[in-house]
Amino acid sequence: MATASGSSSATSSVHSGMGPIPHESGVAFRLWAPHAEQVSIVGTFNDWDASAMPMQQEKNGNWYIDVAEAKAGDEYRYMLKCGDQEVSRMDPRAREVTNSVGNSVIHRTDFDWGDDNYQLPPWNEVVLYEMHLGTFNRTDEDTVGTFRDAIRRLDHLVKMGVNVVQLMPLCEFAGNISWGYNPAQIFAVESSYGGPRGFKHFVKAAHERGIGVIQDVVYNHFGPSDLDIWQFDLWNENEKGGIYFYNDWRSKTPWGDTRPDYGRGEVRQFIYDNAMMWVNDYHVDGLRYDMTLYMRSVDGSDELPEGWSLTQWINKDLSEMKPGIMLIAEDLQTNSYLTKTAAEGGANFSSQWDAEFVHPVRDVAMQPSDDGRDLNKLIRAITFRYNLDAFERVVYTESHDEVANGKQRLPSEIAPEDPTDGYARHRSTLAAGIMLTTPGVPMLFQGQEMLQDGWFQDTEPLDWDRKQEFPGVGLLYRDMIHARRNLAGVTRGLQGQHVSVFHRNDEKKLIAYQRWADHGKGDDVIVVVNFSSEAIENYTIGFPCGGNWKLRLNSAASVYNATFVSSTVAELTPEEKAYDGMTHAGTLSISPYSLLIYSQDPDC
């Protein structure tokens, strides 16, 4: 494989892999371009001379060259001759690019991971925190947030009790500001965030603090802007996207006609390899798939079996390769087969975002009057589950979707004119308290713990001054998360599979539910919720046993800067009296729009 200079030639052995393949004596490159007649590589290593390094055609539409002069940091592109046209293309598998319309960059493969052997906690112990890198923390007002900026705030999450972050997409996208759901180069880490090495530093720093990392991936469409793989080798049908895409009615998505062709082996491998890259090269602990409804169907009704089988394949292999990995689907169609195994006809996901929780709970919290609060909605949200595992669902009251596109943060939905007033504060944190005491994997959206208001915009960073402005809200979230994770050893039931709503009062808008893993002291937890504007005094509910029951958390305690505070019962001893289908009855008091958690000390 001679070059114009004669200084680069093919080695006796052909290196396996696709894209840039760094090795001890240079860098090999392999490109899929089945309709190209000639391909050459140009870059800083050959003065961008299109005649210097022609690539060798292989079988299956691949082209290959091994360049001794190439090294990490070099920029490059491919020149494709297709009929009487010649086009310049970025490498679809480049791990690094200068920008979404710039050049591919040969990435550095070396990185000191130290003794990183982090493992996710069991799913019943996970508390997720959805993070958008560009807005989570900005130390420079003139640039977007970077991995380095985000690392500076990880200790905040540790103190809160958050133990897994779920990152919105990091693939290279058009421009420097985006939610990330418009991937231009799916193998490259967004350059404005700090690129691939910046991401590795972030994951390592998170793991060192006991925080896992789940990466959001977008496989239901690509682009649609700055999409260099569009008509990559100029072949297409019906003026559609060419080799990487469906070229018929199946191409249509809500984001443009850019659905990948899940039935084509090379495209399936492209997406499969991308999923493996995040786990193998970046040590992420799981993936969250964006809107799988549009992977498994065109429009929710016209099914794409090959999209379903692709998720089965990826998820099966990832689960076998990395036991305990968390694979989350955003589908929002209440489809229990997403979290069943492939043997059962399922898609092998671990869990899925649950529309059966977020929408009814937000609805109950947002109602302008207590009369409009439907306890049936609340109870179904608390007790719903997929299949036999309560943790096959992710429960949340805010996410990037729920606080944008015409919807706002829950405090702003509750009190648009004053999102910081008592009603907004109490009802939004009450909804979060229900989330953190409901069976499922709880998830916060960045800033929720600081009473962030308004709507999510990728142009506006979090206002970290709110942490000092509303310290009580942050303290309440911390204490609720600590109870959810059983960090004091007295609320194990909040990590259990089981829940029973044993008391409801529609007039007073009060419910009580029991959570447990195996039953017993330190395990059984009683949660009491008052979703009304009235304090309820000396109120009797059932308890599963006698003995001393202690108040572990009162969301209306004065330490949280609560507005509506009434008397509470710090300790109670239920009397042996059948009540609510239980053996004992206890009397308590609860403030408006608040939540109480009771449990017993474990046996010594």
C-alpha positions in Angstrom: 0.0 0.0 0.0 2.4 2.6 -1.2 2.1 6.3 -0.5 3.4 9.2 -2.5 6.3 9.7 -0.1 6.9 5.9 0.1 7.2 6.2 3.9 4.0 4.5 4.8 3.1 1.0 3.9 0.8 -1.8 4.9 2.2 -4.1 7.6 2.3 -7.8 7.1 -0.6 -8.3 9.4 -3.9 -6.5 9.0 -5.3 -5.0 12.2 -8.8 -5.8 13.1 -11.5 -3.3 14.0 -13.2 -0.3 12.5 -12.4 3.3 12.5 -9.0 4.4 13.8 -7.0 1.5 15.2 -3.9 2.8 17.1 -1.1 0.2 17.6 2.6 0.2 18.5 3.9 1.2 15.1 1.3 3.6 13.9 -2.5 3.8 13.3 -4.5 1.6 11.0 -7.9 2.8 9.6 -10.9 0.9 8.3 -13.9 2.5 6.7 -17.2 1.1 5.5 -18.1 2.7 2.2 -19.5 0.0 -0.1 -20.4 2.3 -3.0 -17.2 4.2 -3.2 -14.9 3.5 -6.2 -11.7 4.8 -4.5 -10.9 6.0 -1.0 -7.9 7.8 0.4 -7.0 9.2 3.7 -5.8 12.7 4.2 -4.6 14.4 7.4 -1.8 16.2 9.2 0.4 13.2 8.7 0.4 13.6 4.9 -0.2 17.3 4.5 -3.8 16.6 3.4 -2.6 15.2 0.1 -5.5 13.2 -1.4 -3.1 11.3 -3.7 -0.6 10.3 -1.0 -2.4 7.4 0.8 -4.9 5.5 -1.2 -6.8 2.8 0.9 -7.1 -0.8 -0.1 -10.5 -2.2 -0.8 -11.5 -5.2 1.3 -14.5 -7.4 1.2 -17.9 -6.3 2.6 -17.5 -2.7 1.3 -14.6 -1.9 3.7 -11.5 0.1 2.9 -8.2 -0.3 4.9 -4.8 1.4 5.3 -2.1 1.3 8.0 -0.2 4.6 8.4 3.1 4.5 10.2 3.3 8.3 10.4 -0.1 8.7 12.1 -0.2 9.3 15.9 -2.6 10.4 18.6 -3.7 14.0 18.2 -3.4 14.0 14.4 -6.4 15.3 12.5 -7.7 13.4 9.4 -10.6 12.9 6.9 -11.5 10.4 4.2 -11.7 11.3 0.5 -14.3 9.2 -1.4 -14.6 9.0 -5.1 -18.1 8.0 -6.1 -18.6 8.0 -9.8 -17.8 11.5 -11.2 -18.0 13.0 -7.7 -15.6 13.3 -4.8 -16.6 13.9 -1.2 -14.7 14.6 2.0 -16.0 12.7 5.1 -15.2 12.6 8.8 -14.7 9.1 10.3 -18.1 7.8 11.5 -16.2 5.9 14.3 -13.9 8.7 15.4 -13.6 8.9 19.1 -12.7 12.5 19.0 -13.4 15.4 16.6 -12.5 19.0 16.5 -16.2 19.9 16.2 -19.3 18.5 14.6 -18.3 19.9 11.2 -14.6 19.8 11.6 -12.0 17.0 11.4 -11.7 13.6 13.0 -8.9 13.3 15.6 -6.9 10.2 16.4 -7.7 9.6 20.1 -5.2 8.7 22.8 -6.0 5.2 24.1 -3.8 5.4 27.2 -5.5 6.4 30.5 -4.6 5.7 34.1 -7.7 4.3 35.7 -5.8 3.4 38.8 -7.5 0.6 40.8 -10.9 1.5 39.5 -13.1 -1.5 40.1 -16.3 0.3 41.0 -19.5 -1.8 41.0 -23.1 -0.4 41.0 -25.0 -1.0 44.2 -28.0 -3.3 44.0 -30.8 -1.6 42.1 -32.9 -1.3 45.3 -30.2 0.9 46.8 -29.7 3.2 43.8 -30.7 6.9 43.8 -30.3 8.4 40.4 -29.5 12.1 39.5 -30.1 13.1 35.9 -27.4 15.6 34.9 -26.9 17.8 31.8 -23.1 18.5 31.5 -23.4 21.8 29.8 -25.6 23.4 32.5 -24.9 21.5 35.7 -22.0 23.7 36.7 -20.3 26.5 34.8 -17.2 28.1 36.2 -16.8 30.3 33.1 -19.8 32.3 32.1 -18.7 32.5 28.5 -18.5 28.7 27.9 -20.6 25.7 28.6 -20.0 23.5 31.6 -17.2 20.9 31.2 -16.4 17.6 32.8 -13.8 19.4 34.9 -16.6 21.8 36.1 -18.9 18.9 36.9 -16.2 17.1 39.0 -16.1 20.2 41.3 -19.7 19.6 42.3 -19.6 15.8 42.8 -19.1 16.2 46.5 -22.4 18.0 46.7 -24.1 14.8 45.4 -22.2 12.7 47.8 -23.5 14.7 50.7 -27.0 14.5 49.3 -26.8 10.7 49.2 -27.0 10.4 45.5 -25.0 7.4 44.3 -25.6 7.2 40.6 -25.6 10.0 38.0 -27.5 9.6 34.7 -25.8 11.8 32.1 -27.8 13.3 29.2 -26.2 12.4 25.9 -22.5 13.3 25.4 -22.0 12.4 21.7 -20.7 15.2 19.5 -23.6 17.4 18.5 -24.2 20.5 16.3 -22.7 23.6 17.9 -21.7 23.8 21.6 -25.1 24.1 23.2 -27.6 21.3 23.1 -29.6 18.8 25.2 -27.6 16.2 23.4 -30.4 14.4 21.6 -29.1 15.4 18.2 -26.0 13.2 17.8 -23.8 14.1 14.9 -20.9 11.7 15.7 -22.0 8.9 18.1 -18.5 7.6 18.8 -17.0 11.0 19.6 -17.4 12.7 23.0 -18.6 16.3 22.8 -15.5 18.4 22.3 -16.9 21.5 24.1 -17.4 19.4 27.3 -13.8 18.2 27.3 -13.7 15.3 24.8 -13.0 11.6 25.5 -10.2 12.2 28.1 -12.3 14.7 30.0 -15.1 12.1 30.2 -12.7 9.5 31.5 -11.5 11.8 34.2 -15.2 12.5 35.2 -16.0 8.8 35.4 -12.9 8.1 37.4 -13.7 11.0 39.8 -17.2 9.8 40.2 -16.2 6.3 41.0 -13.6 7.5 43.5 -16.5 9.1 45.4 -18.8 6.0 45.2 -20.9 7.4 42.4 -21.9 5.3 39.4 -22.3 6.7 35.9 -25.1 5.8 33.5 -24.8 7.2 29.9 -27.8 8.3 27.9 -27.6 6.9 24.3 -29.6 8.0 21.2 -30.2 5.1 18.8 -33.8 6.0 17.7 -32.4 8.6 15.2 -29.2 10.4 14.4 -28.7 14.1 13.8 -30.6 15.5 12.0 -28.1 18.4 11.6 -24.3 18.2 11.0 -24.8 14.6 10.0 -21.7 13.6 8.1 -22.9 10.0 7.6 -26.0 11.2 5.6 -25.6 9.8 2.1 -22.1 8.9 3.2 -20.9 7.3 -0.1 -23.5 9.2 -2.1 -25.7 6.1 -2.5 -29.4 6.5 -1.5 -32.9 5.6 -2.5 -35.8 8.0 -2.5 -33.5 10.9 -1.7 -33.1 9.5 1.8 -30.1 8.9 4.0 -28.1 6.2 2.3 -26.2 3.3 3.8 -26.7 4.1 7.5 -30.4 4.7 7.3 -33.7 3.3 6.2 -34.4 4.6 2.7 -38.2 4.2 2.7 -41.2 4.9 5.0 -39.3 3.4 8.0 -36.9 6.4 8.0 -39.5 8.8 9.5 -39.1 9.8 13.1 -40.4 12.8 15.1 -36.9 14.3 14.7 -36.5 13.9 10.9 -36.0 11.0 8.4 -32.9 9.8 10.1 -33.7 6.4 11.7 -30.8 4.0 11.4 -31.4 0.8 9.4 -31.7 -1.7 12.2 -32.0 -4.5 9.7 -28.6 -4.0 8.0 -25.8 -5.9 9.5 -23.2 -3.2 9.3 -25.5 -0.6 10.9 -26.5 -3.1 13.7 -22.8 -3.6 14.3 -22.1 0.1 14.3 -24.7 0.7 17.1 -23.7 -2.5 19.0 -20.0 -1.4 19.0 -21.0 2.1 20.2 -22.9 0.6 23.2 -19.9 -1.6 24.0 -17.5 1.4 23.7 -19.2 3.3 26.6 -18.9 0.4 28.9 -15.5 -0.9 27.9 -13.6 2.3 27.2 -15.3 4.7 29.5 -16.1 2.4 32.4 -19.8 3.5 32.5 -22.0 1.4 34.7 -25.1 1.4 32.5 -27.0 2.9 29.6 -30.2 4.8 29.3 -31.8 4.4 25.9 -33.6 7.5 24.6 -37.3 6.8 23.5 -37.2 3.1 22.6 -40.7 3.4 21.3 -39.1 4.8 18.1 -36.6 2.0 18.0 -39.2 -0.8 18.1 -41.8 1.0 15.9 -42.0 3.8 13.4 -44.9 5.7 15.0 -46.0 3.6 17.9 -48.0 1.2 15.7 -45.9 0.1 12.7 -43.5 -2.3 14.4 -39.8 -2.7 13.7 -38.9 -6.2 14.8 -35.3 -5.6 13.9 -35.1 -2.7 16.3 -36.4 -4.9 19.1 -33.9 -7.6 18.3 -31.1 -5.1 18.3 -31.8 -4.0 21.8 -32.1 -7.7 22.8 -28.7 -8.4 21.4 -26.9 -5.4 22.9 -28.6 -5.8 26.3 -28.0 -9.5 26.5 -24.3 -9.2 25.7 -23.8 -6.2 28.0 -25.5 -8.0 30.9 -23.3 -11.1 30.4 -20.1 -9.0 30.1 -20.8 -6.7 33.1 -23.1 -8.4 35.6 -25.1 -5.8 37.6 -25.1 -3.3 34.7 -28.2 -1.0 34.7 -29.9 -0.8 31.3 -32.8 1.7 31.3 -35.4 2.2 28.7 -37.4 5.4 28.1 -40.5 4.1 26.4 -43.3 5.6 28.4 -45.9 3.2 27.0 -46.2 0.9 30.1 -44.8 -2.0 28.2 -43.8 -4.8 30.6 -42.0 -6.7 27.9 -39.2 -4.1 27.9 -37.9 -5.5 31.2 -38.5 -9.2 30.5 -35.7 -11.4 29.3 -35.3 -12.3 25.6 -36.3 -15.8 26.5 -39.7 -14.4 27.5 -39.9 -12.3 24.4 -38.6 -9.2 26.2 -35.8 -6.7 25.4 -33.5 -7.4 28.4 -33.7 -4.0 30.0 -33.2 -3.7 33.7 -35.7 -0.9 34.3 -37.7 1.7 32.5 -38.9 5.3 33.1 -42.4 5.0 34.5 -45.2 7.2 33.1 -47.5 5.5 35.5 -45.8 7.4 38.3 -44.7 10.8 37.1 -47.8 11.9 35.4 -50.4 11.1 38.1 -48.1 12.3 40.9 -47.5 15.6 39.2 -51.2 15.9 38.5 -52.1 15.4 42.1 -49.5 17.9 43.3 -50.4 20.6 40.7 -54.2 20.6 41.4 -55.1 24.2 42.5 -57.6 23.0 45.1 -57.6 20.0 47.4 -60.9 18.8 46.0 -59.2 18.0 42.7 -56.6 15.7 44.3 -57.5 12.1 43.2 -56.2 9.6 45.7 -56.9 6.8 43.2 -54.2 8.2 41.0 -51.8 8.6 43.9 -52.4 5.0 45.1 -52.0 3.5 41.7 -48.7 5.4 41.2 -47.4 4.1 44.4 -48.4 0.4 43.9 -47.9 0.0 40.2 -45.1 -2.4 39.0 -43.8 -4.2 35.9 -43.7 -8.0 36.2 -42.5 -9.2 39.5 -39.8 -6.7 40.4 -40.7 -3.3 41.8 -37.3 -2.0 40.7 -38.0 -2.5 37.0 -39.3 1.1 37.0 -37.6 4.4 37.5 -39.9 6.8 39.4 -39.4 10.6 39.2 -41.3 13.9 39.5 -38.9 15.9 37.3 -36.8 15.0 34.3 -35.5 16.9 31.3 -38.7 16.1 29.4 -41.0 16.9 32.3 -39.6 20.4 32.9 -39.4 21.6 29.3 -41.4 21.7 26.0 -44.3 23.6 27.6 -43.9 22.1 31.1 -42.0 23.6 34.0 -40.4 22.6 37.2 -42.9 21.3 39.7 -42.7 24.4 42.0 -43.4 26.6 39.0 -46.4 24.5 37.9 -47.8 24.7 41.4 -47.3 28.4 42.0 -46.3 30.1 38.7 -46.3 33.6 40.3 -44.1 32.6 43.2 -42.5 29.1 42.9 -40.7 29.6 46.2 -43.8 30.1 48.4 -45.0 27.6 51.0 -47.5 25.8 48.7 -45.0 25.2 46.0 -42.2 24.2 48.4 -44.4 21.8 50.4 -46.2 20.2 47.6 -43.2 19.7 45.3 -41.1 18.2 48.1 -44.1 16.1 49.2 -44.2 14.7 45.7 -40.5 14.0 45.9 -41.1 12.3 49.3 -43.6 10.0 47.8 -41.1 9.2 45.0 -38.4 8.3 47.6 -40.8 6.1 49.6 -42.3 4.3 46.6 -41.0 1.0 45.3 -38.8 1.7 42.3 -35.6 3.3 41.4 -35.9 7.0 42.4 -34.5 9.8 40.2 -34.0 13.5 40.7 -33.4 16.0 38.0 -30.4 18.4 38.5 -31.4 21.4 40.7 -34.5 19.8 42.1 -32.8 19.7 45.5 -32.3 23.5 45.3 -35.9 24.3 44.4 -34.9 25.2 40.9 -37.9 26.8 39.2 -38.8 27.7 35.6 -38.1 25.3 32.8 -35.0 23.5 31.7 -33.0 25.3 29.0 -29.6 24.2 27.7 -28.5 27.9 27.6 -29.0 28.5 31.3 -26.8 26.9 34.0 -28.1 25.8 37.4 -28.2 28.7 39.9 -26.0 27.3 42.6 -26.8 30.4 44.8 -30.1 28.7 45.5 -28.2 26.1 47.6 -27.6 28.9 50.1 -31.0 30.5 49.5 -32.9 27.4 50.3 -30.7 25.3 52.6 -33.8 23.7 54.3 -34.9 22.2 51.0 -31.5 20.7 50.4 -31.5 19.3 53.9 -34.9 17.8 53.4 -33.9 16.1 50.2 -30.7 14.8 51.9 -32.7 13.3 54.8 -35.3 11.8 52.5 -32.5 10.2 50.3 -30.7 8.9 53.4 -34.0 7.3 54.7 -34.5 5.8 51.2 -31.0 4.3 51.3 -31.4 3.1 54.9 -28.2 4.9 55.9 -29.2 5.0 59.6 -30.2 1.3 59.5 -33.8 1.9 60.6 -35.7 2.1 57.3 -34.8 -1.0 55.5 -38.3 -1.4 54.3 -37.9 1.5 51.9 -35.5 -0.7 49.9 -37.9 -3.6 49.9 -40.2 -5.0 47.2 -43.4 -4.6 49.1 -46.0 -1.9 49.6 -49.5 -1.8 51.0 -51.7 1.3 51.0 -53.7 0.3 54.1 -55.4 3.6 54.9 -57.1 6.3 52.8 -59.3 9.2 53.7 -60.7 11.0 50.6 -62.2 13.8 52.5 -58.9 14.7 54.3 -56.7 13.7 51.4 -54.7 11.4 53.6 -53.2 8.0 52.9 -50.9 5.7 54.8 -48.8 2.9 53.4 -46.5 0.2 54.7 -43.2 -0.6 53.1 -41.1 -3.7 54.0 -38.5 -6.1 52.8 -38.8 -9.1 55.2 -40.9 -7.5 58.0 -39.6 -6.8 61.6 -38.0 -4.0 63.6 -35.8 -1.7 61.5 -37.5 -3.1 58.4 -41.2 -2.2 58.5 -41.8 1.4 57.6 -45.1 3.4 57.9 -45.4 6.4 55.6 -48.2 8.9 56.2 -49.1 11.5 53.5 -51.3 14.5 54.0 -52.1 16.1 50.6 -54.4 18.8 52.0 -54.0 22.3 53.2 -55.3 21.4 56.7 -53.4 20.1 59.7 -54.8 16.8 60.9 -54.5 16.3 64.6 -54.9 13.2 66.8 -55.6 10.9 63.9 -55.7 7.2 64.2 -54.2 4.7 61.7 -53.3 1.1 61.8 -49.9 -0.3 62.7 -48.5 -3.8 62.1 -47.4 -4.4 65.7 -47.0 -2.8 69.1 -43.8 -1.4 70.7 -42.1 1.9 70.3 -42.5 3.6 66.8 -40.2 6.6 66.2 -40.7 9.5 63.8 -37.7 9.3 61.4 -38.7 12.1 59.1 -41.3 14.9 59.1 -41.1 16.9 55.9 -42.8 19.8 57.6 -40.2 20.0 60.4 -39.0 23.6 61.2 -35.4 22.6 60.4 -36.4 22.4 56.8 -37.7 26.1 56.9 -41.2 24.7 56.6 -44.2 27.1 56.2 -47.0 25.0 57.5 -46.0 23.4 60.8 -48.3 21.7 63.3 -47.8 19.3 66.2 -46.3 15.9 65.5 -45.8 12.8 67.6 -42.1 12.0 67.9 -42.7 8.5 69.4 -45.9 6.5 69.8 -46.8 3.1 71.1 -49.8 1.6 69.2 -52.4 -0.2 71.3 -53.4 -3.7 70.5 -56.6 -3.0 68.6 -57.6 -4.2 65.2 -57.6 -1.2 62.8 -57.1 -0.8 59.0 -56.7 -4.6 58.7 -53.8 -4.5 61.1 -53.4 -5.7 64.7 -52.7 -2.3 66.3 -53.8 1.3 66.2 -51.7 4.4 66.8 -52.6 8.1 67.0 -50.5 10.9 65.3 -50.7 14.4 63.9 -49.5 15.7 60.6 -49.0 19.1 59.0 -50.5 20.3 55.7 -48.9 19.0 52.6 -46.4 16.9 54.4 -45.1 13.3 54.9 -44.2 11.3 58.0 -42.0 8.3 58.2 -42.2 6.0 61.2 -40.2 2.9 62.0 -38.9 0.9 65.0 -35.3 0.5 66.2 -33.9 -2.9 65.1 -33.4 -5.5 67.7 -30.0 -5.3 69.4 
